[in-house]
Amino acid sequence: MGAHAEDRFDVVVCGACGEPLDARDRFCEGCGEPRSPKRPVPASLVVHEPRDPPRRCVDCGATGIDDGFCETCGLRQPGGRERVEIELAAPLTGPVRGPARAAGVSDVGLRRDRNEDAVAMASLPGTVCAVVCDGVASAPGSERAAITAAETGARVLTRRVAVGSDPPTALRAAVRCAADAVRGLAADASRGAAGDASPACTFVAAVATADSVTVAWVGDSRAYWLRSTDDRLLTRDDTWAVRMVARGALTPQEAWADPRAHLLTAWLGADADVVEPHVATFTPTAPGVLLVCSDGLWGHLPEPADLAAVLDTVPDPAGAPLAAARALVRAALDAGGHDNVTVALVPYPRHPEPDEPTRETPR
């Protein structure tokens, strides 16, 4: 669902980084390593692109759509950058274990003029990758920064995983390349009319395999583990408040009450320090749902239990991740929708296909 681009990985690529190789290349132009050709596993990459508006409401099915909104339930319909929805299926070939279906939704919210969030997702046999980026509103051109970082990060991440890189290594490479791409936007702007524009964004990405969930982040976009016996926040914000609490300078109550609480201490952009992403691996012990999101969601629902409660209102979030993602976005909008809202959901483990046997697992 949603316009998308696919990397089918049907060409010979570098065995170190996954970049395509020309037959005459002696060294990989991507990583500089000596030629080590490899044919990677199939993968499908879905990027944050608008599509034509639907004729029926994507949520309630009503036919009355007026100026992009459903006349029955009021939901903004996907069609432009204001509302984007993507749904991810497993690749057509290869053994599939672990997560395989996933979905993402990005909405402009109720108080912003444009959507400066972006989401990109990819699937490989037994693995799902998700990237969410949030443009820094105070930095000109940050919508472009978020889109560039999400697409670059997801493409590099997918190629690395496809040639066998372990998730932490692939994630670090994805963050590094995304950061370079965002810096390039500032260089382009300096040669044009934008002058000293320095686009900036946050970055959070996750790789869910059959055995583990690995996340990497820069900024205050988050990843959560939900609907399990161990709901938890998997990331730690790069913000002034978190830094002050970590240093013991302030209590959490004092830090979050300060006007500087949400100031970023790390981001992607030409004016950022050397980017050192945080990387963490989580091993699930029971079925659950991986959530990757911007602060437009967690700013209203910061606690894992509150987010899990929203998912509990969806009859089968593991089997219908797009419906679950819509429910989370709607919850943020109902709470005020003061910012752009973006979520990516990955059920874990993979929800069985219709012809597969099912088994019940307690929450």
N, C-alpha and C positions, 0 to 999 in steps of 0.2 A: 504494500500500500504506500502511496506517495511516489513521486518521481524518484528515480534512483539511478546510480551508476554501478556497474558490476565489474569487478576484476575477476576474470575466470582463471587467471594464472595458467594459461595454456601455452606459455612461452618458456624458454629456458631462462632462468634467473640466477643471480649470484647466490651461492650456497651460504654466504655469510650474512647478507642483509636483505635478500629478496628482490633487489632491483633488477629489472630486465637486462639481459646481456646481449650485445650484438655479437654476431659470429666472429668478428675481427677483433673484439676486445681482448686484450691481454690482462687488463686490470679492470676491476669494477669502478665505474664512474661514481657510484653512490658512496662506497666505503673505502675505496682505494686498495682493497685486498686483491691478491693475484686471482686470476680467473679460476673459479671453482663452480662450474655449471651444475645446476640442479633443477629438476622439474617438481615444483611444489604441489601440495594437495590443492584440490579445487576450493575456491572461496568466493563469497558474494559480499560486496561492499555496498551499503546503502547510505547515501550522503544526504545532507540537509538541503533539499531542494523543493520549491513549491510545485504544485500541480493544479490542474483545472478544478474548479469548485464542483462538489458533488451535487447531484440532482435531488438526493434524499439526505436527510440529516444522518450523519455518520453514527449518532448516538441513539436517537429514538426512532429513526426511520421515517419521520414525517416529511411530506413533500413541500411544505411551505418554507422557502428560504428567501429571506429578505435582507438585502445588503450584507450578505455573508453570515447572517445569523438565522438559526432555526426559530420559526415563529411559535413553535410548540414548547420546546424545552429551553430555548435561549442560548444554546451552545454555538460558539463561533465555529464556522465550518472551515476545514482546511482548504487552501486554494492559493495563498500567497505566503509571504514571509510572516504574516501575522499569525498564521496557524499552520503548522506542519505536522503531519503524522506519518510514521513509517512503521512497517511491520516486516519482520525478518523471519525467513524460513531457513531450514538447514540446507546445505549444499546437496545436490542431487546424487553425488557419488561418495563412496567412502564409508567406512564403519562409523556409526553415530552413537556415541556414548556421552553422557553428561548433557549440558544445556544445548538446545538447538533452536528454540523459538523465542523470540523477543520482540519488543516494540518500543517506540519512542514517540513522544508528543512534545511539541514546543509551541507556546502560546504567548502572544505579546502582552497579555495581562490587561488590566482595566485602566491603568493610569499612564502608560507609556505610549509614545507616538510610533515607535518602531520596535521590532524584535531584534535585540542584540545578543540573543542566545543562539547556540547552534548545537546540533546533535548529529553524530554519525555512528553507524553500527555495522558490524560484519559478522558473518558466520563461516565457520570451517567445520569439518567433521568433528563433532564432539566439543566444539569451542565456540563461544560468542565473545566478541569484543565490542565495547561501547565507549564512546567519548562524548563528553558534554563540556562546552565552553561558554563562558559568560563574559560578554564584552564589558569593559570598564566604562561606565556611562560618562565619566568626566574626561575621558580621553577621546578626541575626535577620531572617527573612522573605526571605532571598536566593533561595530557590526561585522565589518570585513575581517577584522582580526579574529573574531570568534569563529566565523565560517572557515577561514583559512586554517586556523589551528585545529579545528575539529576534523576537517577533511584530510589535512596533511597527517595529523596524528593517527587517524584511523587507517589510512592507506599504509603508512610505514609499519604500524603495529600489525596489521593483517599480513603484510608481506613477510615480516620477521617470523611470526608464528607459523606461517605456511611453510617455511623452510626449516622449521624445527627449533627456533630460538626458544629458550625458556621464557615464561611470562615476564619476570623482572627485567631481564635484559631487553626484551622487545619493548616493554613499556618505557624504559629509560631512553631508548633510541627514538621512540615516538615523541616523547616530550622534547628531546633535544632538537629534532627536526621541526616540530611545530614551533618551538621558540625561534629558530632561525627563520622560518617562513614569516612569522609575525614581525621580526626585525626587518625583514626585507620590505614589508609594506611601508615602514617608516622611511626607508631609503628611497623607495619609489615616490613617496609623497614629497620628500625634500627636493626632488628634481622637478616637481610639478607645482601646481597652484597652492597645494595645501601647506607649503612652507615647513614649519617645525612640527607638524602633526606626528604624534607618536601613539598609534593604535595599541591597545592593550587588552588582555583578557585573562581569565582564569582557565584552568585545565584540570579535568579529572577523567581518568580512563580506568576501565576494568577489563580483565580477561578471566572468563569463567570456563574452566576445563572440567573434565570428569572427576578430578581429584581436589581442586582447590579454586579459590577466588583470589586474584591478585589485583591490587589497585595502586594507582600512582596519581599524585595530584600536586598542583601548584595553585595556591589561592584558597578561596572559600567555597568552591563547589564541592559537593560531598558524595560519598557512597555509604549506603546502609545495607545491612542484612536484616530481613524482615520475615514475619509469619513463621517463625521457627520457635524452638524452645529457648533461643538465645538471641532475641532482637538486639541489634547493636549498631552504633555508628562506627564505620570502618576507617574514617579519615579524621584528621585534626586540622582545623582551619589555620591558614596563614593570616592571622589578623592581630591587631594591636591588643585586643582583649585577651586572646589566648596567650600571647607572648607575656603579658604582664602577670597573668595567673601562673604561668610556668616558671617565671622568675621569682615568684613569691612576693612580688611587689604589691599586689592587690588581691583581694578575695574575688571569687567569681561574681558576686553581687556588685561589688564596687567596679570591677572592670567592665561589665556589661551595661552598667548605668552611665558610663562615661561617653560623651559624644564621639570620642575617637574609637569606640569599641570595634566597629566594623572596618576600620581602615586596613587595607591589605598590606602585609609585610613581604609578600612575594607574588609575582605575576609574570605573564609572558608579555614582553614589549621591549622596544629599543632602550627605554629608560630603566629597565629592570637590572638588578644585579645578576651575576652568573646564576643561571637556573639550576637548582639542585632539587629535583623532585623527591617527594617522600614516596616510598614504596613499601607496601605491607601485604602479606599473604595471610589468608584466612582459610582454614579447612573446615567446611561445614560438617556437622555431625548428624544433621537431619535435613529433610527437604525445606526449602525456603525460597525467598525471592530476593534477588540482588537489585537494588535501586541506586541509580546514578542520577544526580540532579543538580540544578542550579539553586542559588539562594532564594529564588522566587517561590520555591516550594518550602524549603526548610525554614525560611524566615517566618512562615505562618505555623508550620508544624515541625518544630525542631526535634521532638522526642521520638525515638524509634517506635514506642508503643502507640503514639498518635498516628503515625504513618501506617503501621500495621493494622490499626483499627479501620482506616479507610479501605485498605485492601480486603478486610474481612466483609465489607459490604458488597463485594463483587462475588457472584456465585462461584466462579472458578478462575481465580487470577492466574494460576499456572497454565491453564488451558486457553485463556483469553487474555494474554498480556496487554493487548491494545486497549481492551475495555478497562483493565486495571490502571493503565497509564492515564487514560481519560479521567478516571475517578479521582486520581491524585491531583491532576491539574484542576479539575472542577472544585475540589476541596480548597485549593489555594485561591481560586477566584472567588469562591463563596466567603472566604475569610478576608477578602479585601483586594486581592490581586494587584498589589501595589507595584509589582515588578514583573518582568518577563518570567515565565514559568516553563522549565524544561525538565523532562524526566525520561529516563531510559530504564526499562524493566527487563530483567532476565530471570525467568523461573529456573529453579535448580532443585533436583536434576531435570533433565529434559522431560517435558510432558509427553506421554505416549501418543503415538498416532492412532487414528480411529480403529485400525485393524490390529493394534497391539493389545495384549492383556493389560489390565490395570490392577493396581493393588492399593488399598487404603493405607495411608500413613498418618498416625495421630500428629496433631500440631504440638 
